[in-house]
């Protein structure tokens, strides 16, 4: 979407979603759609995705409609869209997640995601040493995915939240997605193991103490 006026991105996105709602309902069977994250808060960066929450009509809740809507929104906004179903957000926000569509504060979602994945990684660390880890392809893939989720969630926390907790190495956590894994050159699993052995146990208690809302 070309931004040729001073209208805030949040208002622009909401207006576009409202205008295109009938078409999206017809094409993909959506029931509700709204925004969350940095665009909803108004503190997005130039490289920020647009976080969009969707609920589908009964009978339309399938992968084809989900991926079709995702690409449709990418093309509509000329910017990457991170599409999430209300059902997924409900795992972190409880049964009232649908009513929270387009609210400003989702930092609690990202902190919960980070802590969930760190809990999994701590359990993996207890399961054995590096030798066992290096031979477990399925386990290594699961660990890699957890680290990517931690990195992605860290990058989506609001600047205000991160600034309130400068003792947490947010940039290092963010790099678990953007810097650690390489499509062409493979992964240094020794580095990954050092994260499980040292970094996660070191930072997890501090993040747990600042869990949003506690």
HELIX and SHEET records of a PDB file:
HELIX    1   1 UNK A    9  UNK A   28  1                                  20    
HELIX    2   2 UNK A   38  UNK A   41  1                                   4    
HELIX    3   3 UNK A   63  UNK A   77  1                                  15    
HELIX    4   4 UNK A   86  UNK A   93  1                                   8    
HELIX    5   5 UNK A   97  UNK A  100  5                                   4    
HELIX    6   6 UNK A  107  UNK A  126  1                                  20    
HELIX    7   7 UNK A  130  UNK A  135  1                                   6    
HELIX    8   8 UNK A  137  UNK A  156  1                                  20    
HELIX    9   9 UNK A  159  UNK A  164  1                                   6    
HELIX   10  10 UNK A  170  UNK A  178  1                                   9    
HELIX   11  11 UNK A  189  UNK A  194  1                                   6    
HELIX   12  12 UNK A  195  UNK A  199  3                                   5    
HELIX   13  13 UNK A  200  UNK A  209  1                                  10    
SHEET    1   A 3 UNK A  30  UNK A  36  0                                        
SHEET    2   A 3 UNK A  50  UNK A  56 -1                                        
SHEET    3   A 3 UNK A  81  UNK A  85  1                                        
END                                                                             
